Amino acid sequence: MTTESFQPDGDQYGTGAPRTTSLLDVLSVAALVLDTEGRIVFWTPQAEELFGFTADEVLGKYAARLIIHPEHLQAVVKLFTEVLETGRSWAGAFPVRHKDGSSRLMEFRNMRLLDDLGDVYALGIAADHSLLQRVETDLALCERLINQSPIGLALLDPDLRYLLVNPALERIDGIPAADHIGRHLRDTLSFPDVDTIESALRQVFATGTPLLDQYHVGRPPTDPEHEHAWSLSFYRLEDPGGRVLGAALSVVDVTERHRAAAEADRARRRLALIADASTRVGTSLEVERTARELADIASPELADVVAVDVLDSALACRRMRRPDNGPELFRALALKAAHPTVAVRAADPPGDLASYDGDRFVTLCVHTGRPVLVRHVGERDLPRIARDAEGSALLARAGVHSYLAVPLIAHGEVLGALDLKRTRNPQPFDEDDVVLAGELASRAAVAIDNARWFQSVRNTALTLQRSLLPDHPPHHTGLELASRYQPAQATSEVGGDWYDVIPLVDDKTALVVGDVMGNGIDAAATMGRLRTATCAYADLDLDPGAVLQHLDKITCDLEHYIVTCLYAVFDPGTRQCRIANAGHMPPALVRAGRAPSLLTLPPGAPLGVGGIPFGTTTVELGPGDLLVLYTDGLVETRQHPIDDRLDVLLGFLDEPQRPLEETCDLLLYGLRHPDDHDDVALLVARAL
């Protein structure tokens, strides 16, 4: 027999001591050759390991007598003869005798050989039966694990080309297993970060350090409409001799876990948004501000473009007519975009009035009192969202793909609608969004309802109060006058502050400033009654203290109202000003060449206490002298001591020659703050 030796190219497989690199080495497959007489003529080193005999001990010996037990000798001779005579191979398990005398079951493959001279030989290939069964079991198990595993598995070569793919990965990426083989990894993966994955695999090839549980999100070809998530692990595969076979890639579909986590996170953010809305929406009693707060809270968490539109009839506190299919008049109160977009130009600017026909979604929303959800906005939907054809084109250009309108309902009355659009957010509105938007709209609607009614009542009280304040004649003998009334700057109710200028006999003039402690229409009405009474008593030419005494009696009958009042009478003939005080702030006196000061008056008790006399103080008013009467809303704040504020007041009066109108404006703008919660009455008189 002749054999040819195989020499590997170069040093591809390394040099040095032999390594276990193949399945044959793992099985330690032995080969032996017998001549026609049954003598051993060829004996491999593996046969020595398997049977225990060295080549010197067996070559030329009869194999049957050496390794076959006597009781099996006849059967073995028969099989040997059949193989040589017929040329048919034989395979099976057979017990043989080991050198140590033990019996071992071997797996045999026997076949006939012919050499170039025509001589016949028998080739026997043997392996340990138990080891072979274990390897077969392991291979079968591996095959089943790979093919039946729900985890996607792939084997890649160093160039990141597929060598093997299991059915699970085939299902994940939607590409048949056969179509993977030989292709690059990036040709099949739908992940946006495929460069990162390839870099990780090359790192695994280079270092042998596994990378486990790498989280990736993408849209597979089998389900391009939905986002999926996978956990990827990479590890290098080596044979028992350390030769690198490739890199294994395992892909676990964790989409359900990803969606559950995303939904839990979404629920947390929604709860946080609702909690945030409870503190940020409805912080004032201003309708417009509440609408802006609602728009701010809804963008960008809920929508990319948010509009708040309220029915004009609701703002006017008119009962809405029975819903029909006709148009509705809306006033835009707020508009907010999460990012720059032309969709804003398609909406009504805040403050504008717009009439929408009955087929518009926002009109349908307020007519039915139910949300209108358009998950996927089509070309035919845009005209029902936008105000006109130009607006439809702008919405299409902005990429509006989902729309939701939710009614603003308070105490059973529809006030308007919360209008939501999505452009950059790729997810369409769903039922959860409807619930969240409804919750936000419900909270805001109550605040808007409170604000609109408050503003209505406040406007009524303010109108009443202004109607009760005097339109004093332009000329008063010996006096130049200027006055102001300013309601509270913050959204609190109108108070009961007032001033009055009353002409008296002999060219005298009565100057009055008062403050009814309270607010609203009742306070304004009480102020009107006291002003009327003051005018009546002033006509009697009574001493200022006597006038306050009479007003005190009237106030005692006015449902426990407490009133402060300053009553002064200026006589141009004597240049004397007689003043009585009922618990009011002291007036300021400004004389040329002197520092402004507060008049020292008996403080007196407020009107309504009853039974306490009021004193009268006489003050000389020379030409050019100023007398400044005011209510406490001008100087009192919650942050500063009253004495400090009075000093600030006097500081603004350092120029007695300043025009009186300018003096009034200076005091109001210098001392008042936008968040002041009290109204102000101011009366400035200059002696001529």
Number of C-alpha atoms within 10 A of each C-alpha: 9 6 5 5 6 6 6 9 7 8 7 7 10 11 9 5 6 8 15 15 15 12 12 11 13 13 17 20 21 22 20 20 22 24 18 14 11 19 20 22 18 17 19 15 16 19 21 17 13 19 20 16 19 16 16 9 11 18 18 15 16 17 18 20 13 18 19 19 17 12 8 13 13 13 10 16 12 10 13 21 15 15 19 20 11 10 15 11 17 15 13 11 14 16 17 19 19 18 15 9 11 9 15 16 15 22 20 21 16 23 20 21 18 11 10 8 7 8 11 17 23 24 20 19 17 25 23 19 19 13 15 17 12 12 15 12 12 12 12 12 12 12 13 11 13 18 17 13 14 17 21 24 22 27 22 24 17 14 13 19 19 23 17 16 23 22 19 22 25 18 14 21 18 14 16 14 18 14 12 20 17 15 16 15 18 15 10 16 18 15 18 12 13 16 11 10 20 15 11 17 25 17 17 20 22 11 11 17 12 17 16 13 14 13 14 18 17 16 17 19 14 12 12 11 9 10 13 21 21 23 17 21 20 26 21 23 18 14 14 14 11 11 14 15 14 23 25 23 21 20 23 19 20 17 15 12 13 17 15 12 12 12 12 12 12 14 14 12 13 18 13 12 18 20 11 12 20 14 9 17 24 24 12 18 21 20 24 20 18 24 27 21 20 27 28 21 20 27 19 17 13 22 27 22 27 28 28 29 27 27 25 20 17 20 20 12 15 10 10 13 7 6 15 12 11 12 16 21 17 26 22 23 22 24 21 23 21 18 13 11 18 17 24 20 12 20 21 22 16 17 13 11 17 17 14 21 17 19 14 18 26 27 30 25 24 26 20 13 20 17 23 20 21 18 16 14 19 13 12 9 16 23 19 20 25 22 18 15 13 12 21 22 18 21 25 17 13 18 17 23 24 22 24 27 29 28 31 32 23 18 10 8 16 23 26 31 27 28 26 24 28 27 23 16 16 10 13 19 22 13 10 12 16 18 13 18 24 20 16 23 25 18 19 27 30 17 21 30 24 18 22 20 17 19 21 15 16 21 16 15 23 21 14 16 25 16 11 19 18 14 10 14 10 8 10 17 16 18 19 17 20 18 22 16 18 19 23 20 17 16 19 21 25 29 29 29 32 30 27 23 22 19 20 18 11 10 13 20 22 23 22 23 24 31 28 24 15 19 19 20 22 15 22 24 18 21 25 19 15 20 21 13 15 20 18 13 17 22 13 11 15 12 19 23 23 18 21 27 20 14 22 27 15 16 22 17 10 13 9 10 17 19 27 24 28 26 26 24 25 26 21 20 11 9 16 15 21 19 25 26 28 27 20 25 22 21 21 20 23 24 21 15 9 10 14 21 18 17 16 10 17 16 16 19 21 23 29 23 15 15 12 14 13 21 19 18 16 14 15 13 22 15 14 17 17 26 21 20 25 29 26 20 22 24 23 20 18 8 6 10 11 14 11 11 16 19 14 15 21 17 14 15 22 16 15 22 15 10 12 19 13 11 19 18 13 15 19 19 11 13 19 21 14 10 12 19 19 26 25 25 25 26 24 22 21 24 18 15
